[in-house]
Amino acid sequence: MPLCRNIASSPSPLIAPTTPDEAGIARAAKALKAGQLVAFPTETVYGLGGDATSDTAVAAIFKAKGRPRFNPLIVHVADKEAAETLVDFDECARKLAEAFWPGALTLVLPRRNDCPVSLLASAGLHSLALRVPAHGVALDLLAEFARPVAAPSANPSGTISPTTASHVAASLGDAVALILDGGPCAIGLESTVIGLTGDAPLLLRPGGVTAEKVEAVTGPLDRPETGSDAAPSSPGRLLQHYAPARPLRLNAEDIIPGEALLSFGPHAITGAAAECNLSPGGDLTEAAANLFAMLRELDRPVHTAIAVMAVPETGLGLAINDRLRRATNPVATPQEPTP
């Protein structure tokens, strides 16, 4: 059974992605050294990379994304040793890095006094968000560039995160010097973010590593209450985030005429104008990998809104529901469809 039905074809991308072979990686590293932006794949989502040590390059990331300056960026490094030159590690950080790096876990740690990363990347905070990606293309690029790379998701701020090179090309176009095409992202959700600047580890953002796995290393995590849109202490903390243009209606049990449906599990609601099923078999890993791509597929002007069936709040479902809640458009009234 196809996972999506009644979906029109997408427009052609504005920029052709680059093959991430040795020559492509070299071109990308050269572009970064010239202060340009490069989109590259990770196991979570595609990143919009710039030289993390350059104020100008980091400012270009904010400009390309239209991103609020108070929202920190995640800095990607090649390995734990590179991370330790930028931030102060404690025992908890070392255990987490050993358990989950390379991987979908970001650690927010105190900056070292000699940290060369632009203060713009950490929004002027005395902390820095770091991770080592688990993707061959990303690691090859980091090795070739030999500097930290600031890289939020490669999409306009507040919109759906990209999980393919074509998503990046369609949304950012010539704002990037080139796009390294590593195929679809394996996880499809951003990294889990753990804050380690206080007395106890904080789950700042659920993501690709489940809270249960993290707690097996750290013990119980503190969970800060959802606040306002005031300056966030880590990436991914804005209340309005990951949003399609069409409003979302969560935990839907029926269909309002004109709505598309984002379903989950074998018993989908009938009557939707179009449908994508995150996982017909109810697999949360498959659902996470499909989430952003399917939101993009359903986010069409012909639909008034997107109805979303309930997803369990367990394991990766915690991260899926976090993204869906942050993607909920504040406009509650469905719009008239347009041709």
C-alpha positions, 0 to 999 in steps of 0.5 A, a space after each residue: 500500500 502506498 504511504 501517500 495518496 492523491 498528492 500532486 508532484 512537487 516543483 523542480 528544485 532551484 539548485 541541483 544537488 552535488 554528489 558527495 564524492 571526494 570532489 564534492 566534499 572538497 568543493 563543499 569544504 572550499 565553499 565553507 572556507 570562503 565563508 559560504 553556506 553548504 547544505 549537507 545530510 546528517 542522520 537526523 535532518 539536512 543541515 545548513 552549514 557555515 564556518 562556526 568560527 566566523 561571525 560573518 558566516 554565522 550571520 549568513 546562516 541567520 539571514 538565509 533562515 530568517 532566524 531570530 538571533 536569540 535562537 542558538 545554533 548546533 555546532 557540529 564537530 568531527 569527534 569528542 576530542 574536537 568538542 573538548 577543545 570548545 567546551 568544558 566536559 564533566 563526567 556526565 557529558 563524557 558518558 553521554 558522548 561515549 554512549 551516543 556519539 556519533 549520533 543524534 544527541 546534542 549536548 549543551 555545555 559551558 564554553 571554554 574561555 578560549 572557544 573560537 566559535 562565534 558568540 552569534 552561534 550561541 546567541 551570546 550565551 556562555 554555553 554551546 550546543 555540540 554534537 558529532 553526526 552519525 553520517 558519512 557525508 557529514 563526517 567527511 565534510 567535517 574532516 576535510 574542513 577541519 573546523 567546527 560547522 554551525 548547522 541548524 536545519 536547512 530550511 527557513 526558520 519555523 518551517 518544516 525541516 528537510 529530510 532530502 536534498 530536494 527539500 533543501 533546494 526547494 526551500 532555500 534555493 541559491 541561499 546556499 553555495 551547494 547541497 551535498 546529496 546524501 539521500 533521505 535522512 535515516 532518522 528524520 527528526 532532529 537530535 535530542 538536546 540535553 542541557 548540562 550547564 546546571 546541577 542536573 541534566 535537562 531534556 531540552 528537546 526530545 529527538 532522535 535518541 529517546 529519553 529512556 536511552 539517555 536516562 539509562 546513562 544519566 539517571 532521571 532527566 529534569 524536564 523544563 516547563 514549556 515557556 514563552 517565545 523568550 530567548 531559548 537556552 538551546 536550539 529547537 525551543 521556540 514554541 512555534 517551530 517546524 510549521 507547515 503553511 496549512 494549520 494542523 489539527 492534532 489527535 483528529 478522529 474525523 475529517 473536516 471537508 477539505 482537510 488532508 490527513 496525516 495518519 498513523 497505524 493500520 486504521 486510518 480515518 476515511 474521507 480525507 482529500 489526500 493522505 500520508 500514513 506515517 507508518 501503517 504498521 504503527 512503527 514509531 521509528 518509521 513514523 519519525 523518519 517520515 514525519 517531515 517529508 509527509 508534512 511537506 507532501 500534505 502542505 498544499 494550497 488545495 487543502 484547508 488544513 492537515 488533520 493528524 491522527 494520534 501518535 503514542 507518547 512513548 519512545 520516539 513518539 515523544 519527539 514526534 508529538 513535540 514537533 507536531 505541537 510546535 508545528 501547530 499553526 495558531 490560526 484555528 480556522 481552516 482556510 478556503 482551498 485554492 486551486 
